[in-house]
Amino acid sequence: METILVLTHADETGSALTRASLEAVTAGKELATRLSASLAVGILAVDAAAAASSLHSSGARLLAVSGEAFAQARYATDAAVLEALCRAANASIVLAPGSSRFTRVAAGVAHRLGGFVDTHITALGGGDAVEATRWFYRQRVEAVLSRDARPWFLLLDAGTHKAFAGEVDAAQVEEISVQLPAIRTTVSGLRAPSQGAQTIRPDAKLLFVAGAGWTKKQADGQVHATEAGVLILGFLRLAGASLGSSKSLVDQGGEGQPILPFLTHLNQIGQTGATPRHAKGLSTCCHGEEPHVVGWRFIADRRAISLDPNCGWTRGKADVVYVADAFEVMAKVNALLESAKA
Ligand SMILES: Cc1cc2nc3c(=O)[nH]c(=O)nc-3n(C[C@H](O)[C@H](O)[C@H](O)COP(=O)(O)OP(=O)(O)OC[C@H]3O[C@@H](n4cnc5c(N)ncnc54)[C@H](O)[C@@H]3O)c2cc1C
């Protein structure tokens, strides 16, 4: 009989679980129900009692480690906490969100417990057994893994499960004591781009893709890169969308061509880029070639704006294609969004 533990952690407030953690709780509940196994949730937070309130109706045993020492991710303290939670739950299957915080320590914790870890899990299946699905070779090959090794740690990709949403109320939490090692690392502060400058938003409903057309000569024979940047950033702000790019557009910087300064290769979608998960996608000024569109595998509703009626999107790669000038369309869309907000 398996004993399932879901490891979760708080967001930057220290008192609320991250969305990816709540997704892992859903995965744990589904697995525990299918296997008729016991379910525990381990919480790492500054204020674990507050964080646990969202799990009040989860039906799981709640174990927690809390305190100021856990406000920041730090290998030594995080690894010690996860090890203690796993030992307290005597877990054979450990599910955890594949966040940067947990991805950093999961392999080390699995090793300390003599277990095994697999990452980028997108689904859990199987009848009486645990079978974990993940993609290899840039989303070309989907594999189903099973292992005899226990404890088996499975880091889940974000966006693959619904976030657990139950009644919020005070929950009964078992505080687990942890013997912390000597701490050599002190976190003196965080330096990150301001929220407004952050264009990659994995939790956004919409992916907005900018293609190279935005910086190409337009009908008047001129390049309008500055105007393009204003339109794109305006839309991201108004719609809360995540920004993706074609390879051609992000490559242009190195070629000395006009660029959009807020784009980097991290925005690139496609065969040699990212394969994000969003409910909807809007491609603009992009030709929709196969090496790009392969990165849209997990975008459910696809739309494109292109001047070219023969572009790849019109050849079965999008649900709706607007054969139109993206400068005009996005200016109008932004104006409508502005007036809707006012
Ligand atoms: C091995 C390999 C791997 C690759 N990996 C990737 C990858 O990961 N991601 C990726 O994106 N590409 C990848 N590519 C490149 C890919 O094949 C294309 O070259 C690239 O996606 C083209 O980018 P684009 O559509 O933005 O630019 P273009 O092909 O230049 O298309 C620009 C489009 O914008 C339209 N346009 C111009 N002005 C406007 C306007 N005002 N309004 C509306 N539309 C307008 C034009 O009609 C045109 O269709 C890869 C290629 C190879 C060989």
The ligand as an SDF file (V2000), in Angstrom:
LIG
                    3D

 53 58  0  0  0  0  0  0  0  0999 V2000
   16.2250   23.5540  -36.6870 C   0  0  0  0  0  0  0  0  0  0  0  0
   15.3160   24.7540  -36.6320 C   0  0  0  0  0  0  0  0  0  0  0  0
   14.7560   25.0900  -35.4280 C   0  0  0  0  0  0  0  0  0  0  0  0
   13.9170   26.2030  -35.3220 C   0  0  0  0  0  0  0  0  0  0  0  0
   13.3260   26.5040  -34.1190 N   0  0  0  0  0  0  0  0  0  0  0  0
   12.4560   27.5340  -34.0600 C   0  0  0  0  0  0  0  0  0  0  0  0
   11.7900   27.8390  -32.8430 C   0  0  0  0  0  0  0  0  0  0  0  0
   11.9980   27.2180  -31.7950 O   0  0  0  0  0  0  0  0  0  0  0  0
   10.9220   28.8770  -32.8210 N   0  0  0  0  0  0  0  0  0  0  0  0
   10.6790   29.6400  -33.9440 C   0  0  0  0  0  0  0  0  0  0  0  0
    9.8760   30.5910  -33.8580 O   0  0  0  0  0  0  0  0  0  0  0  0
   11.2920   29.3620  -35.1020 N   0  0  0  0  0  0  0  0  0  0  0  0
   12.1810   28.3430  -35.1800 C   0  0  0  0  0  0  0  0  0  0  0  0
   12.8220   28.0990  -36.3540 N   0  0  0  0  0  0  0  0  0  0  0  0
   12.6680   29.1040  -37.4420 C   0  0  0  0  0  0  0  0  0  0  0  0
   11.3450   28.9780  -38.1850 C   0  0  0  0  0  0  0  0  0  0  0  0
   11.4510   27.9910  -39.1720 O   0  0  0  0  0  0  0  0  0  0  0  0
   10.9820   30.3320  -38.8320 C   0  0  0  0  0  0  0  0  0  0  0  0
   12.0770   30.7800  -39.5680 O   0  0  0  0  0  0  0  0  0  0  0  0
   10.6020   31.4220  -37.8380 C   0  0  0  0  0  0  0  0  0  0  0  0
    9.6420   30.9300  -36.9210 O   0  0  0  0  0  0  0  0  0  0  0  0
   10.0270   32.5900  -38.6460 C   0  0  0  0  0  0  0  0  0  0  0  0
    9.7120   33.6390  -37.7460 O   0  0  0  0  0  0  0  0  0  0  0  0
    8.5450   34.6590  -38.1210 P   0  0  0  0  0  0  0  0  0  0  0  0
    7.3470   33.9090  -38.5590 O   0  0  0  0  0  0  0  0  0  0  0  0
    8.4020   35.5930  -36.9500 O   0  0  0  0  0  0  0  0  0  0  0  0
    9.1830   35.5460  -39.2780 O   0  0  0  0  0  0  0  0  0  0  0  0
    8.8910   35.6140  -40.8380 P   0  0  0  0  0  0  0  0  0  0  0  0
    8.9980   34.2750  -41.4800 O   0  0  0  0  0  0  0  0  0  0  0  0
    9.7500   36.7070  -41.3510 O   0  0  0  0  0  0  0  0  0  0  0  0
    7.3540   36.0400  -40.9150 O   0  0  0  0  0  0  0  0  0  0  0  0
    6.8980   37.3140  -40.5960 C   0  0  0  0  0  0  0  0  0  0  0  0
    5.4130   37.3580  -40.9250 C   0  0  0  0  0  0  0  0  0  0  0  0
    4.8890   38.6020  -40.4790 O   0  0  0  0  0  0  0  0  0  0  0  0
    3.8910   39.0010  -41.4110 C   0  0  0  0  0  0  0  0  0  0  0  0
    3.6900   40.4470  -41.2540 N   0  0  0  0  0  0  0  0  0  0  0  0
    4.5500   41.4620  -41.5340 C   0  0  0  0  0  0  0  0  0  0  0  0
    3.9850   42.6460  -41.2070 N   0  0  0  0  0  0  0  0  0  0  0  0
    2.7740   42.3830  -40.7110 C   0  0  0  0  0  0  0  0  0  0  0  0
    1.7020   43.1870  -40.2080 C   0  0  0  0  0  0  0  0  0  0  0  0
    1.7790   44.5260  -40.1800 N   0  0  0  0  0  0  0  0  0  0  0  0
    0.5800   42.5620  -39.7680 N   0  0  0  0  0  0  0  0  0  0  0  0
    0.4500   41.2150  -39.8120 C   0  0  0  0  0  0  0  0  0  0  0  0
    1.4310   40.4030  -40.2770 N   0  0  0  0  0  0  0  0  0  0  0  0
    2.5720   40.9730  -40.7270 C   0  0  0  0  0  0  0  0  0  0  0  0
    4.4690   38.5910  -42.7630 C   0  0  0  0  0  0  0  0  0  0  0  0
    3.4370   38.4810  -43.7230 O   0  0  0  0  0  0  0  0  0  0  0  0
    5.0840   37.2360  -42.4230 C   0  0  0  0  0  0  0  0  0  0  0  0
    4.1490   36.2030  -42.6060 O   0  0  0  0  0  0  0  0  0  0  0  0
   13.6640   26.9960  -36.4720 C   0  0  0  0  0  0  0  0  0  0  0  0
   14.2400   26.6450  -37.6930 C   0  0  0  0  0  0  0  0  0  0  0  0
   15.0620   25.5550  -37.7630 C   0  0  0  0  0  0  0  0  0  0  0  0
   15.6710   25.2130  -39.0990 C   0  0  0  0  0  0  0  0  0  0  0  0
  1  2  1  0
  2  3  1  0
  2 52  2  0
  3  4  2  0
  4  5  1  0
  4 50  1  0
  5  6  2  0
  6  7  1  0
  6 13  1  0
  7  8  2  0
  7  9  1  0
  9 10  1  0
 10 11  2  0
 10 12  1  0
 12 13  2  0
 13 14  1  0
 14 15  1  0
 14 50  1  0
 15 16  1  0
 16 17  1  0
 16 18  1  0
 18 19  1  0
 18 20  1  0
 20 21  1  0
 20 22  1  0
 22 23  1  0
 23 24  1  0
 24 25  2  0
 24 26  1  0
 24 27  1  0
 27 28  1  0
 28 29  2  0
 28 30  1  0
 28 31  1  0
 31 32  1  0
 32 33  1  0
 33 34  1  0
 33 48  1  0
 34 35  1  0
 35 36  1  0
 35 46  1  0
 36 37  1  0
 36 45  1  0
 37 38  2  0
 38 39  1  0
 39 40  1  0
 39 45  2  0
 40 41  1  0
 40 42  2  0
 42 43  1  0
 43 44  2  0
 44 45  1  0
 46 47  1  0
 46 48  1  0
 48 49  1  0
 50 51  2  0
 51 52  1  0
 52 53  1  0
M  END
$$$$
